[in-house]
Amino acid sequence: MSFRWRYEDAAGSPVDGPDTTFADQAEAELWFSDEWPDLLDAGVEQVRLFEDDTEVYGPMSLRAG
């Protein structure tokens, strides 16, 4: 079992981002809490978290409000 982020634009279409996998959800969320500003600067507007092929949650906007 592994966790990964899917990166999307505002319309929900996939965009490029780091191809990183994590051993558990907590590790994935900790990484994201440090990286989200850089992801936003790179054009990512929202993310979804997956465990293998199952969506855990999302979409989650990187913009406040």
N, C-alpha and C positions, 0 to 999 in steps of 0.2 A: 504494500500500500504506500502510495506517495501522494503528496499534495503539490499543486502547481497553480499559478495564477494565469488567467487568460486576460489579455490586455485588449481594450476596445476603444473605438472613437465614440463620440456622443450619440451616434445612431446605432451603436451596438455591433458595428463591423470590427472584425479582428484587426489589430495593428501589431507591429513588431515590438517586442520587449524582451527582457532577459529570460532565457530558457533555463530556469532554475527549478529544481524539485526539492522537496522538503520531506523529512521523515514523519512529521506530524503537523497538525493544524497550528499549534502554538508557535512552532518554529517559522512557519509560513507567515503568520500574522506579525511576528516580531520583525522579520525581514521587511515586510511591507511597511510597517510603521516608520522605519528608517528611510525607505527608498521612495515613498510616494511623491515627494516633491520633485525628485529627478524624473520620475515617470511622467508626471504632469508636464514638465518642461520638454519632454521628448514627444509629446503629442498624445499620450494616453489620457483619456477622459474618464474611463470607468474600468472596473475590474470585476472578475468573477473568480471564486476559489473553487477548484475541483479536487476531489479525492479520486485518483485514477480517472475514470470517465464519468463520474457522478458529480454534478454540481452541488457544492455545499451551500453556497449563497452567492448572491449577486443579482443584478449588477449593483455595484457600489461606486458612486461618483467620487472622483478625487477633488471635486470643487466644493467649497463650503456652501452651505445653504440648502 
